[in-house]
Amino acid sequence: MHVETMEETGGKTKAGHQVRLTSAEVSNLWTQYMSDSASACFTRHFLEHAKDQEVRAILEFALALSRTHMAKSRQFLAQEGYPSPVGFSEDADIINLNAPALFSDMFLLEYFYVMTIIGLTGYAGAISTSIRSDQRSYFAACNMEAMTLFNRIVDLMLEKGVATRPPNLNVPDQVEMASGSGYMKGWFGNRRALNAVEISSLFYNMEKLEVKVVVEMAFGQVAQSKDVRKILLEGAKICREQFKLIGLILAEDNLPSPRSWESELSSSTISPFSDKLMLYHVVMLVSASASYYGAGLSVSQRKDLAALYAKLITEIGFYAEDGSRLLMKNGWFEQAPGADDRKALAKQK
């Protein structure tokens, strides 16, 4: 059987036949457009008020990437006949550039640090689920750009002294092999100390939680709608409680937690962003948290940790559902392209 292969430039085979985007590739492009259109709005306002010139340089680079990616993903979708996603524009009804800053420059570094980690995870998934060579090449290039941004952020955080390092471990004398059921127990009695894999997962999930706490507090502080304000502040409460739960696990082994950033929030009550944009962003962040908790659960070998992650996933799952319902109630929930509803089509006859 002859199998046609695609050229590096475009979704065509060597024979010149156009190869359609798969559902996974459409998902990758649509998700990128939505995320980058929101990111461009936030970054535009941050740039308006950031004072530190090195932070501003990073924001300018991040904004240029978002705009370039939006144009490219829209182009790919248009070539297939898909309508451009609505997403978020940089118009006055979405961003109020005159509104005071919500965050300090140093928190912006931490925020973009976490956002870039989420982006890198997304690009890795996009590469691994793409079949067309142009899609693999495109998202590989996006991944390299995000790595450049990530390295610039981490280098500047180290230079400014605001980088949060995970706990260090003492070097063991030799490799040890686990034996017996005691290695996995965690309910009662003396449970073993956390291993490096478990520590890393717990620590980085706490760091992401702390960013969400600050973002949800800030957005809840300025939101115009009572319903949106209520759900944002509820999200901050949930994330703060989860942060404390994970911190207690680390504290049992005398391990530190990431630093708090709540003091880096301004006292402004003037909203720089529309309620639609803020609620969408929080729902997106919470949904991303579920995947990171799932990854943590998959590598945790103590039963109490598995139970903890299951509890956290359930809590934020219900919260994300409430947020999505509020988006739909207000007519703000943009659907991704989907399969034809065959039953509905049949009823039209």
C-alpha positions in Angstrom: 0.0 0.0 0.0 1.3 3.4 -0.9 1.3 6.0 1.9 1.7 9.7 0.9 3.9 11.8 3.1 3.6 15.5 3.6 6.1 18.2 2.8 7.6 20.3 5.6 5.8 23.5 4.3 2.1 23.2 4.4 -0.6 20.5 4.7 -0.1 19.0 1.3 1.3 15.7 0.2 4.2 15.4 -2.2 1.5 14.6 -4.8 -0.1 18.0 -4.1 -3.2 16.8 -2.3 -4.4 18.9 0.6 -4.6 17.0 3.8 -7.2 18.2 6.3 -6.5 19.2 9.8 -7.4 16.5 12.3 -9.7 17.2 15.3 -6.6 17.3 17.6 -4.9 19.8 15.3 -7.9 22.0 15.2 -8.1 21.8 19.0 -4.5 22.8 19.3 -4.9 25.9 17.1 -8.2 26.9 18.6 -6.9 26.6 22.2 -3.7 28.5 21.3 -5.7 31.4 19.8 -8.0 31.6 22.8 -5.1 31.5 25.3 -2.9 34.0 23.4 -5.8 36.4 22.8 -6.4 36.5 26.6 -2.7 36.7 27.3 -2.2 39.7 25.0 -4.9 41.6 26.8 -3.3 41.0 30.2 0.2 41.8 29.0 -0.9 45.0 27.3 -2.1 46.4 30.6 0.9 45.1 32.5 3.2 46.9 30.1 1.3 50.1 30.5 2.2 50.2 34.2 5.4 48.1 34.7 8.3 50.2 35.9 11.3 47.8 35.8 12.9 48.0 32.4 14.1 44.4 32.5 10.6 43.2 33.3 9.2 45.4 30.6 11.5 43.8 28.1 10.1 40.4 29.0 6.6 41.6 28.7 7.2 43.1 25.3 8.7 39.8 24.1 5.7 37.8 25.5 3.2 40.2 23.9 4.9 39.9 20.5 4.8 36.1 20.8 1.1 36.1 21.6 0.2 38.4 18.7 2.3 36.3 16.3 0.8 33.0 17.5 -2.7 34.5 17.2 -2.2 35.5 13.6 -0.6 32.1 12.7 -3.3 29.9 14.3 -6.1 32.1 12.7 -4.3 31.6 9.3 -4.2 27.8 9.7 -7.9 27.6 10.7 -8.9 30.0 7.9 -7.1 27.8 5.3 -9.5 25.0 6.3 -12.5 27.2 6.2 -13.0 27.5 9.9 -14.3 30.8 11.2 -11.8 32.8 13.3 -12.4 32.3 17.1 -13.8 35.4 18.8 -11.4 35.2 21.8 -10.5 38.5 23.2 -9.6 41.8 21.5 -7.4 44.5 22.9 -10.3 46.9 22.7 -11.5 49.4 25.4 -14.4 47.1 26.4 -11.9 44.4 27.3 -9.0 46.4 28.7 -9.0 49.7 30.6 -5.4 50.9 30.1 -6.0 53.8 32.4 -6.9 51.5 35.4 -4.1 51.4 38.0 -1.8 48.4 38.2 -3.0 45.4 40.2 0.3 43.7 40.7 3.9 44.5 41.5 6.6 44.0 38.8 8.1 41.2 40.8 4.8 39.3 40.9 4.5 39.7 37.2 7.7 37.7 36.8 6.2 34.9 39.0 2.9 35.1 37.1 4.6 34.8 33.7 6.9 32.0 35.1 3.8 29.9 35.9 2.0 30.9 32.6 5.0 29.9 30.6 5.2 26.5 32.3 1.5 25.9 31.3 2.3 27.0 27.8 5.3 24.7 27.5 3.1 21.8 28.7 0.5 22.7 26.1 3.0 22.9 23.2 4.4 19.5 24.1 0.9 18.1 23.9 0.3 19.9 20.6 3.4 18.4 19.1 2.6 14.9 20.2 -1.0 15.0 18.9 -0.2 16.6 15.6 0.1 14.5 12.4 0.6 17.1 9.7 4.3 18.1 9.4 3.5 21.8 9.2 1.6 21.5 12.5 4.5 19.6 14.2 7.0 22.2 12.9 4.9 25.1 13.9 4.3 23.9 17.5 7.9 22.9 17.8 8.9 26.4 16.9 6.3 27.8 19.5 7.9 25.5 22.1 11.4 26.9 21.4 10.1 30.4 21.6 8.4 29.6 24.9 11.6 28.1 26.2 13.5 31.3 25.3 10.8 33.3 27.3 11.0 30.8 30.2 14.8 31.1 30.4 14.7 34.9 30.3 12.2 34.9 33.1 14.1 32.5 35.3 17.4 34.3 34.8 15.8 37.6 35.7 14.1 36.1 38.8 17.5 34.7 39.9 19.1 38.1 39.3 16.4 39.9 41.3 16.5 37.3 44.1 12.8 36.4 43.8 13.1 32.9 42.4 11.6 30.2 44.7 13.8 27.1 44.8 12.4 23.7 45.6 13.8 22.0 48.8 17.3 20.5 48.6 18.0 16.9 49.6 21.0 15.3 51.3 22.9 13.0 49.0 22.3 9.3 49.9 25.3 7.0 50.4 23.8 4.3 48.1 20.8 3.3 46.1 18.0 1.8 48.1 15.4 -0.6 46.9 11.8 -0.3 48.3 10.4 -3.4 50.1 7.2 -4.2 51.9 3.9 -2.5 51.9 5.2 0.2 54.3 6.6 2.1 51.4 3.1 2.9 50.1 1.1 3.3 53.3 0.2 6.7 54.6 -3.0 6.4 56.5 -1.9 5.5 60.0 1.3 5.0 61.9 4.8 6.0 60.9 4.8 6.8 57.2 7.9 7.1 55.2 9.4 10.4 54.2 8.5 12.0 50.9 10.7 11.0 47.9 12.1 13.5 45.4 9.4 13.0 42.8 6.6 13.5 45.4 8.3 16.6 46.8 8.7 18.2 43.4 5.1 17.6 42.5 3.8 19.0 45.7 6.1 22.0 45.7 5.3 23.1 42.1 1.6 22.6 42.6 1.8 24.9 45.6 3.6 27.5 43.5 0.9 27.4 40.9 -1.8 27.6 43.6 -0.2 30.7 45.1 -0.3 32.5 41.7 -4.0 31.6 41.4 -4.7 32.9 44.9 -3.3 36.3 44.1 -4.9 36.5 40.7 -8.3 35.5 42.0 -8.0 37.9 44.9 -7.1 40.7 42.5 -9.9 40.0 40.1 -12.4 39.5 42.9 -11.3 43.0 44.2 -12.2 44.7 40.9 -14.9 42.6 39.3 -18.1 44.6 38.4 -20.6 41.8 38.6 -21.6 40.5 42.0 -21.9 36.9 40.7 -18.4 37.1 39.1 -16.9 38.7 42.2 -18.4 36.0 44.4 -17.1 33.1 42.4 -13.6 34.7 42.0 -13.3 35.2 45.8 -14.6 31.6 46.3 -11.8 30.4 44.1 -9.2 32.3 46.1 -10.5 30.7 49.3 -10.4 27.2 47.8 -6.8 27.6 46.4 -5.6 29.1 49.7 -7.0 26.1 51.6 -5.4 23.7 49.2 -2.1 25.5 49.5 -2.3 25.0 53.3 -3.1 21.3 53.0 -0.2 20.6 50.7 2.1 22.7 52.9 1.2 20.6 55.9 2.5 17.5 54.0 5.8 19.1 53.3 6.1 20.5 56.8 5.8 17.0 58.3 9.2 16.3 56.7 10.5 19.7 57.7 10.4 20.9 54.1 9.6 24.5 53.1 6.7 25.8 51.1 6.9 28.3 48.3 6.8 32.0 49.2 3.5 33.9 49.5 2.9 36.7 46.9 -0.3 38.1 48.4 1.5 41.3 49.6 2.3 42.1 45.9 -1.3 42.9 45.2 -2.3 46.6 45.0 -5.3 48.2 46.7 -6.9 49.3 43.5 -10.6 48.6 43.0 -10.8 49.9 39.4 -11.0 47.0 37.0 -8.4 46.9 34.2 -10.2 44.0 32.5 -13.7 42.9 31.6 -15.5 40.4 33.9 -15.7 38.0 30.9 -11.9 38.0 30.5 -11.1 37.6 34.2 -13.6 34.8 34.7 -12.4 33.0 31.5 -8.8 33.2 32.7 -9.5 31.8 36.1 -11.5 28.9 34.7 -8.7 28.2 32.4 -6.1 28.2 35.2 -8.2 25.9 37.4 -8.7 23.5 34.5 -5.0 23.4 34.0 -4.6 22.7 37.7 -6.6 19.5 37.4 -4.1 18.1 34.9 -1.2 18.9 37.1 -2.9 17.3 40.1 -3.5 14.3 38.0 0.2 14.1 37.1 1.1 14.4 40.8 -1.3 11.6 41.6 0.2 9.3 39.0 3.7 9.6 40.5 2.8 9.5 44.2 3.3 6.2 45.9 2.0 7.0 49.3 -1.7 6.3 49.7 -2.4 9.5 51.6 -1.0 11.6 48.8 -3.2 9.8 46.2 -6.2 10.5 48.4 -5.2 14.1 48.8 -4.8 14.7 45.1 -8.2 13.0 44.4 -9.8 15.4 46.9 -8.1 18.4 45.3 -9.1 17.4 41.8 -12.8 16.9 42.9 -12.9 20.4 44.6 -11.5 22.3 41.7 -13.6 20.2 39.2 -16.8 21.4 40.9 -15.4 25.0 41.0 -14.5 24.9 37.3 -18.0 23.7 36.5 -19.5 26.5 38.4 -17.3 29.0 36.6 -18.2 27.5 33.2 -21.9 27.7 34.0 -21.5 31.4 34.9 -19.7 32.0 31.6 -22.6 30.3 29.8 -25.2 32.2 31.8 -23.7 35.5 30.6 -23.3 34.3 27.0 -19.4 34.4 27.3 -18.7 30.7 26.8 -17.2 30.2 23.3 -17.4 26.7 22.1 -14.6 24.9 20.4 -15.4 23.5 16.9 -17.1 20.1 17.3 -18.4 17.0 15.5 -21.7 17.2 13.7 -24.8 16.3 15.8 -26.1 13.5 13.6 -29.3 13.1 15.6 -30.1 16.8 15.3 -29.4 16.7 11.6 -31.7 13.7 11.1 -34.6 15.6 12.9 -34.4 18.4 10.4 -35.7 16.2 7.6 
